[in-house]
Amino acid sequence: MMEKIIKNMINFFNKNPNNNDNNDQVQIKPNHKLPKSLQISSIGTHFYRYGIHFYCPTFIIENFNHYKRYWYYNPLFIIIMELIYLFRSMIAFFLSTESAENRQYFIYLGDYMYCIGAKTHINLAAICYMLIGICLLILNIYNHQRGIRPTFLYSLGFLAGRQTPSSSHLNDYRYIRKMLTKTRWIINYCEVNTRTVGIVSFILSAWPLWFECTTEEFLLYGLPWSIIFAISSFFTFSAYFWNAAYFYILCNYLCYQLREINDLIGNFILRLKLIEKQQQQQPIGQQQQQQQRKKQSLNKHSIRSLRMNLNRIGKDIEHFNTNYYRDVIFITIALMGTFGNVVLYTALFVPVDLTIRFSLFYAVLLSTSVICWILNIASLVYNESVVTRNVLNKLYVSQIQYHRPDTLYNILQAIEGQSKQHMGFYFLFIFIINSSRFFEIIGLIAVFFLKIIQLSFAKQLI
């Protein structure tokens, strides 16, 4: 029964509006645009449509009626709603609960945190949460003013049929099909969750206030603040989750480009080994031997093409990293880590209702999964570049016996260039994210949580 439910969920998130039973049999030609039944027409439109970016790509302008942005997704409206709830949370955070007279102020502020007995901790978590959306929007305003555009949206245009996969440097139909599957899944997953978060946020705020307030107080203060909380929470979640979703798509796209190169080199090395075995089993003449050597050695054009492709991928990663995602990763992980720690402390140590406690644990699970997800995706690119470096070393070893200095020199240049570029995404400008850094960041967040516990218990003892 459980397996059937999981299978239905996977099928739901992988659904395609143009889906039909023959999609798996549709042939993908890298030099042609994707068939309409496979295209994901919405790719690249979400940042503008949902008010995450000011920049409007040309492919949206050409189909503006279809992808227009509604007034409530205006970035100015979004930042106003988030700032309102941020200042509300900051005021409630500094209000004292010791004085009974302050109850009316908490009601005026629609502070459901006060109603569940976790005023300080949940308001602090709300401040961190709202800051994620505000900081990401300010970052995008800053980039827009400097003329920095999200150019990676154009690189993914082949998924919507705006260009051919080969023009986006993907030529293996297997990886193109995998890109389509993963992209369709993450887009549907985001669409469902962003709407769910808004509904859950409204219930989380309105439910405690309904029981704490009178009917008049609830209608005048509780209900409006619950609506504002739901809207601002929806916008914040949408901002960092869509950024994480496109980061997932982009990293897979870069990994598949590197994997295509790795596959080509790996197949060439495998062909060398097969030819060597044939030579050992069947002695051949001198002329045939020279022909075999030509097949076994790489020419200058192949090496030059290999180096150009690796340099291009390295420059793309550096461009996407320095112009945008380096800062997005830092903002999301730093603030989301603080949010998760405060909520986890509340769920474990603050006496709250059991239903609220389970809701808090669910929030911790979501925040932790987002952090692990971003770090894991970022490390995939670095790990794939390490595989490329290892494959190039094997290629160098395979070419030594043919005594062609120019070929060996060019391969060494490719290896050196690969080493210098440090392909991968950075945590701000501090370090590159790889598998070991993944555990270091998680460990740092855990230490921060222990520090919160220490400070809280020390305050209680005083």
C-alpha positions in Angstrom: 0.0 0.0 0.0 2.8 2.4 1.0 4.7 1.7 -2.2 1.6 2.5 -4.3 1.2 5.8 -2.5 4.9 6.8 -3.1 4.6 5.8 -6.7 1.5 7.9 -7.2 3.3 10.9 -5.6 6.3 10.5 -7.9 3.9 10.3 -10.9 2.1 13.4 -9.7 5.2 15.5 -9.4 6.5 14.3 -12.8 3.2 15.0 -14.6 3.4 16.8 -17.9 0.4 18.9 -19.2 1.3 17.6 -22.7 1.8 14.1 -21.4 0.8 11.1 -23.4 1.7 7.4 -23.4 4.1 7.8 -26.3 6.4 10.4 -24.6 9.0 7.8 -23.6 9.1 6.8 -27.3 9.5 10.3 -28.7 12.9 10.6 -30.2 15.1 13.5 -29.0 17.5 15.0 -31.5 20.1 17.3 -30.0 20.4 19.4 -33.2 16.6 20.0 -33.2 14.3 21.7 -30.8 12.5 19.4 -28.4 9.1 18.0 -29.5 6.2 20.0 -28.0 5.0 17.0 -26.0 8.3 17.1 -24.0 8.7 20.9 -23.7 8.4 22.6 -20.3 7.2 26.0 -21.5 7.3 27.7 -18.0 11.0 27.2 -17.5 12.7 30.5 -16.9 9.5 32.5 -16.2 9.0 31.9 -12.5 11.5 34.5 -11.2 9.7 37.3 -13.0 6.2 36.0 -12.6 6.5 35.6 -8.8 8.2 38.9 -8.2 11.6 37.4 -7.2 13.5 39.4 -9.9 12.8 42.7 -11.5 14.4 41.6 -14.8 12.0 40.5 -17.5 13.6 38.1 -20.0 13.0 38.6 -23.7 11.1 35.3 -24.1 8.5 36.6 -21.5 8.2 39.9 -23.4 7.4 38.0 -26.6 4.6 36.0 -24.8 3.7 38.7 -22.2 0.0 37.9 -22.2 0.7 34.3 -21.3 3.4 35.0 -18.7 2.4 38.4 -17.3 3.0 39.2 -13.7 -0.1 40.0 -11.6 -0.1 43.1 -9.4 0.2 41.2 -6.1 3.5 39.7 -7.3 5.1 43.2 -7.7 8.4 43.2 -5.9 7.6 46.5 -4.1 4.3 45.0 -2.8 6.2 41.9 -1.7 8.9 43.8 0.2 6.3 46.0 1.9 4.4 42.9 3.2 7.6 41.3 4.4 8.8 44.5 6.1 5.4 44.9 7.9 5.6 41.5 9.4 9.3 41.9 10.2 8.7 45.1 12.2 5.7 43.5 13.9 7.8 40.5 15.0 10.6 42.8 16.2 8.1 44.8 18.4 6.5 41.7 19.8 10.0 40.2 20.5 10.9 43.1 22.8 7.6 43.3 24.6 7.6 41.8 28.1 5.1 39.1 29.0 5.5 39.7 32.7 3.0 42.6 32.7 -0.6 41.6 32.3 -1.3 45.0 30.8 0.8 44.1 27.8 -1.7 41.4 26.7 -3.7 44.0 24.7 -0.5 44.9 22.7 0.1 41.3 21.8 -3.5 41.1 20.6 -3.2 44.3 18.6 -0.1 42.7 17.0 -1.9 39.5 16.3 1.0 37.7 18.1 0.0 34.0 17.9 3.5 33.2 19.4 2.3 34.8 22.7 -0.8 32.7 22.6 1.1 29.4 22.4 3.6 30.4 25.1 6.7 30.8 22.9 6.8 34.6 22.3 10.5 35.1 22.3 11.7 32.1 20.4 9.1 32.0 17.6 9.3 35.8 17.0 13.1 35.5 16.7 12.5 32.7 14.2 10.0 34.8 12.3 12.5 37.7 12.1 15.1 35.4 10.6 12.5 33.9 8.2 11.3 37.3 6.9 14.9 38.5 6.6 15.5 35.6 4.0 12.9 37.0 1.6 13.9 40.7 2.2 17.7 40.0 1.8 17.1 38.0 -1.4 14.9 40.8 -2.8 17.4 43.5 -1.9 20.2 41.4 -3.5 18.1 41.2 -6.7 17.4 45.0 -6.7 21.1 45.6 -6.2 22.0 43.3 -9.1 19.3 44.8 -11.3 20.7 48.3 -10.7 24.2 47.2 -11.6 22.9 45.6 -14.8 23.6 42.0 -13.7 21.1 39.6 -15.3 20.2 36.0 -14.5 21.7 34.7 -17.7 21.5 31.1 -16.6 17.8 31.3 -17.5 18.7 31.5 -21.2 21.0 28.5 -20.9 18.0 26.4 -19.8 15.9 27.7 -22.7 16.3 24.4 -24.6 13.9 22.7 -22.0 11.1 25.0 -23.2 11.9 24.5 -26.9 13.3 28.0 -27.4 16.6 26.6 -28.7 18.2 23.3 -29.5 19.9 21.2 -26.8 23.2 21.3 -28.8 23.2 25.1 -28.7 23.2 24.7 -24.9 26.1 22.2 -25.2 24.1 19.1 -24.4 24.3 16.4 -27.1 23.5 13.2 -25.3 19.8 12.3 -25.5 20.0 10.3 -22.2 21.1 13.4 -20.2 18.6 15.6 -22.0 15.8 13.2 -21.0 17.0 13.2 -17.4 17.1 17.0 -17.4 13.5 17.0 -18.5 12.4 14.6 -15.8 14.2 16.4 -13.0 13.1 19.8 -14.1 9.4 18.8 -14.4 9.5 17.2 -11.0 11.1 20.2 -9.2 8.7 22.7 -10.8 5.6 20.8 -9.9 7.0 20.2 -6.4 7.6 24.0 -5.9 4.2 24.9 -7.3 2.4 22.6 -4.8 4.5 23.6 -1.8 4.4 27.3 -2.2 0.6 27.2 -2.1 0.6 24.8 0.8 2.9 27.0 2.9 0.5 30.0 2.6 -2.5 27.9 3.8 -0.6 26.3 6.6 0.8 29.7 7.8 -2.7 31.2 7.9 -4.0 28.2 10.0 -0.9 28.3 12.3 -1.5 32.0 13.1 -5.3 32.1 13.1 -5.9 28.9 15.2 -4.2 30.0 18.5 -5.6 33.6 18.1 -9.2 32.3 17.7 -9.0 30.6 21.1 -7.2 33.4 22.9 -9.1 36.4 21.5 -12.8 37.4 21.7 -14.7 37.4 18.4 -14.3 41.2 18.1 -10.6 41.0 18.8 -10.1 38.2 16.3 -12.0 40.0 13.5 -10.2 43.3 14.1 -6.7 42.1 14.8 -6.2 38.3 14.7 -7.7 37.8 11.2 -5.9 40.6 9.4 -2.5 39.7 10.9 -3.0 36.1 10.0 -3.7 37.0 6.4 -0.6 39.2 6.4 1.5 36.4 7.9 0.2 33.9 5.3 1.0 36.3 2.4 4.5 37.3 3.7 5.3 33.7 4.5 4.2 32.6 1.0 6.4 35.3 -0.6 9.4 34.4 1.5 9.1 30.7 0.9 8.6 31.3 -2.8 11.8 33.4 -3.0 14.2 30.9 -1.5 12.5 27.8 -2.7 12.4 28.9 -6.4 16.0 30.0 -6.1 16.9 26.5 -4.7 14.8 24.8 -7.5 16.7 26.7 -10.3 19.9 26.0 -8.5 19.1 22.3 -8.6 18.3 22.5 -12.4 21.4 24.5 -13.1 23.7 22.2 -11.2 22.3 19.2 -13.0 22.8 20.9 -16.3 26.4 21.7 -15.5 27.1 18.2 -14.2 25.6 16.6 -17.4 27.9 18.8 -19.5 30.9 17.6 -17.6 29.6 14.0 -17.7 29.4 14.1 -21.5 33.1 15.0 -21.7 33.9 12.3 -19.1 32.0 9.8 -21.1 33.8 10.7 -24.4 37.2 10.4 -22.8 36.2 7.2 -21.0 35.0 5.6 -24.2 38.2 6.6 -26.0 40.4 5.1 -23.2 38.2 1.9 -23.4 38.7 1.8 -27.1 42.5 2.0 -26.6 42.4 -1.0 -24.3 40.4 -3.1 -26.8 42.8 -2.3 -29.6 45.8 -3.2 -27.4 44.2 -6.6 -26.6 43.6 -7.2 -30.3 47.2 -6.4 -31.1 48.4 -8.9 -28.5 46.2 -11.6 -29.8 46.7 -11.0 -33.6 50.1 -9.8 -34.8 49.8 -7.3 -37.6 52.1 -5.7 -40.2 54.0 -2.5 -39.9 51.6 -0.5 -42.2 48.5 -1.7 -40.3 50.4 -0.9 -37.0 50.8 2.7 -38.1 47.1 3.0 -38.9 46.2 1.6 -35.5 48.5 4.1 -33.8 46.6 7.0 -35.6 43.4 5.6 -34.2 44.9 5.4 -30.7 46.3 8.9 -30.6 44.5 12.1 -30.2 45.0 15.0 -32.7 45.5 18.7 -31.8 42.0 19.6 -32.9 40.4 17.1 -30.4 42.6 18.3 -27.5 41.9 21.9 -28.4 38.2 21.2 -28.5 38.3 19.4 -25.2 40.2 22.3 -23.5 37.7 24.9 -25.0 34.7 23.0 -23.7 36.2 22.6 -20.2 37.2 26.3 -20.1 33.7 27.3 -21.2 32.1 25.2 -18.5 34.5 26.6 -15.9 33.7 30.2 -17.0 30.0 29.5 -16.9 30.2 28.2 -13.3 32.3 31.1 -12.2 29.9 33.6 -13.8 26.8 32.0 -12.3 28.6 31.8 -8.9 30.1 35.2 -8.6 27.2 37.2 -10.1 24.4 35.5 -8.2 24.3 32.1 -6.4 27.3 32.7 -4.1 25.4 35.3 -2.2 22.0 33.4 -2.5 23.6 30.3 -0.9 25.1 32.3 2.0 21.9 34.2 2.8 19.7 31.2 2.6 21.9 28.9 4.7 22.9 31.4 7.3 19.4 32.7 8.0 17.7 29.3 7.5 20.2 27.7 9.9 19.4 30.3 12.6 15.7 29.8 12.0 15.9 26.0 12.2 18.0 26.2 15.4 15.6 28.5 17.2 12.5 26.5 16.1 14.2 23.2 17.1 15.0 24.6 20.6 11.4 25.7 21.0 10.0 22.3 19.9 12.3 20.5 22.4 12.4 22.7 25.5 9.5 25.2 25.5 6.2 23.9 26.9 3.8 24.3 24.0 0.7 22.4 22.8 1.4 19.0 21.3 -0.1 20.0 17.9 2.1 23.1 17.8 5.1 21.0 18.8 4.6 18.7 15.8 4.2 21.7 13.5 7.5 23.1 14.8 9.3 19.8 14.2 7.9 19.8 10.7 9.3 23.3 10.1 12.7 22.1 11.4 12.5 19.2 9.0 11.8 21.5 6.1 14.5 24.0 6.9 17.1 21.3 7.5 16.2 19.5 4.2 16.6 22.8 2.3 20.0 23.4 3.8 21.2 19.8 3.1 19.6 20.0 -0.4 21.4 23.2 -1.4 24.8 22.0 0.0 24.5 18.5 -1.6 23.5 20.0 -5.0 26.4 22.4 -4.9 28.9 19.7 -4.0 27.7 17.6 -7.1 29.3 20.1 -9.5 32.7 20.0 -7.6 32.6 16.2 -7.4 31.9 15.9 -11.1 34.8 18.2 -11.9 37.1 16.0 -9.8 36.0 13.0 -11.9 36.9 15.0 -15.0 40.3 15.7 -13.6 40.9 12.0 -12.9 39.7 11.0 -16.4 42.1 13.5 -17.9 45.0 12.0 -15.9 44.0 8.5 -17.2 44.0 10.0 -20.7 47.5 11.4 -20.2 48.8 8.0 -19.1 47.2 6.3 -22.1 49.0 8.6 -24.5 52.5 8.4 -23.0 53.4 5.3 -25.0 52.8 7.0 -28.4 55.6 9.6 -27.8 53.7 12.6 -29.1 55.0 15.6 -27.0 52.4 18.0 -28.5 49.5 15.8 -27.5 50.9 15.2 -24.0 51.6 18.9 -23.5 48.0 19.8 -24.5 46.5 17.2 -22.2 48.7 18.6 -19.3 47.4 22.1 -20.2 43.9 20.8 -19.9 44.6 19.2 -16.5 46.3 22.4 -15.3 43.4 24.5 -16.5 40.9 22.2 -14.8 42.9 22.4 -11.5 43.1 26.2 -11.6 39.5 26.9 -12.3 38.2 25.2 -9.1 34.9 24.3 -10.7 32.2 24.6 -8.0 30.0 27.0 -6.1 31.2 29.0 -3.2 29.8 29.7 0.3 30.0 33.5 -0.2 33.7 33.9 -1.0 34.9 31.9 1.9 35.3 28.4 0.5 34.2 26.1 -2.3 31.4 23.7 -1.4 32.3 20.1 -1.6 31.5 16.9 0.3 33.7 17.7 3.3 32.5 21.3 3.5 29.0 20.0 3.5 29.6 18.2 6.8 31.5 21.1 8.2 28.6 23.5 7.7 26.1 21.0 9.2 28.5 20.6 12.1 28.7 24.4 12.6 24.9 24.7 12.6 24.8 21.9 15.2 27.4 23.7 17.4 25.3 26.9 17.1 22.3 25.0 18.3 24.2 23.7 21.4 25.3 27.3 22.1 21.6 28.4 22.0 20.8 25.7 24.6 23.8 26.8 26.8 22.8 30.4 26.7 19.1 29.7 27.4 19.8 27.4 30.4 22.3 29.9 31.8 19.7 32.6 31.6 17.2 30.4 33.4 19.7 29.7 36.2 20.3 33.4 36.7 
